[in-house]
Amino acid sequence: MPRSSKKSRRLVADGRTYLWTVRHGHCVLEDGGCRTTLTLISHPSGSGGLLRLVFDEGPGRYVAGFSTGSGEVGAVGVGALNLHEPGTVRFLLDTALARGWESGERQQAKIDGWTFLEAAVAARG
C-alpha cells in the first residue's frame, strides 16, 4: 500500500535534501477533470526552492483515480508512472534540473509534468 500522499517524504540527491509530496485534486479543472501534483521542496527548513510538476487530466491522459493506483499518471500510447516511487521522483527532479530549474533559495517553478512523461517512462521501463 502506498504511503499517504499528504506526508512529506525525503529524497537526497547530489548532496541536497528535498521533501516531496504527491497530491490529487478532484474536479479542479474548468471541465471538472482531476489533477495530480508532485511537489518538491529543497532545504527542509522551508527557505529553499519549490518545484511543482502538474499533471492535468485530459484527452488521452489520465491521473490517479478509481480505476488506477494512487499516484499513477499516464498517457495512451506512452505509458504510466507512479509518482510515489522514489526512483521516478529522482528522475523527474534530475530532468527539471537539467532543463534549468534551480533548487536554490526561494526559486519557484510550476511545470507541466506531461512534458517529462515520455522520457521518464523510457528511463523507468
Secondary structure, 3 states (H helix, E strand, C coil): CCCCCCCCEEEEECCEEEEEEEEEECCCCCCCCCEEEEEEEECCCCCCCEEEEEEECECCEEECCCCCCCCEEEECCCEEEECCCHHHHHHHHHHHHHCCCCCCCCCEEEEECHHHHHHHHHHHC
